[in-house]
Amino acid sequence: ANTSIQNKHPIIDEYRSTLTFTYPVAQDLDKVYVMTSEKLVYANMKKDVEVLQDVLKHLRSMRETWEEVMRLAKR
C-alpha cells in the first residue's frame, strides 16, 4: 500500500507542473492537487481506506470532467 500510494505523488506533481497560472482556473486546480497530495499522505500514514476512496472518487470525477471538456472541444 505504501509504495502504491507514494507512486501517485509524482503524477500529481506532474499535473501541477503543467498548470499555466495566467489562467485563474490554474490556481483552483493547484489547490485541488495540493489537497489530493495531502490526503494521500494522511491516508498512507493512517492506513485510512476511506480517505483513499474519497481521493479516488474525486480524481475519477475530475477525469470525467476533462473527458467531457475534450469531447466538447472537438465539436
CORVENNOR-V902403 format. One record per pair of residues at least 6 apart in sequence whose ideal C-beta (glycine too) atoms are under 8 Angstrom apart, sorted by the first residue. I is the first residue (numbers start at 1). J is the second residue. Records with the same first field share a line. If there is no record, write none. Layout:
BEGIN
I: J / J
END
This chain:
BEGIN
1: 44 / 47
2: 44
5: 40 / 43 / 44 / 52
6: 44
8: 40
9: 37 / 40
12: 33 / 36 / 37 / 40
13: 37
15: 29 / 33
16: 30 / 33 / 34
19: 26 / 29 / 30
20: 26
21: 27 / 30
32: 58 / 62
36: 55 / 58 / 59
39: 51 / 54 / 55
40: 52 / 55
42: 48 / 51
43: 49 / 51 / 52 / 55
END
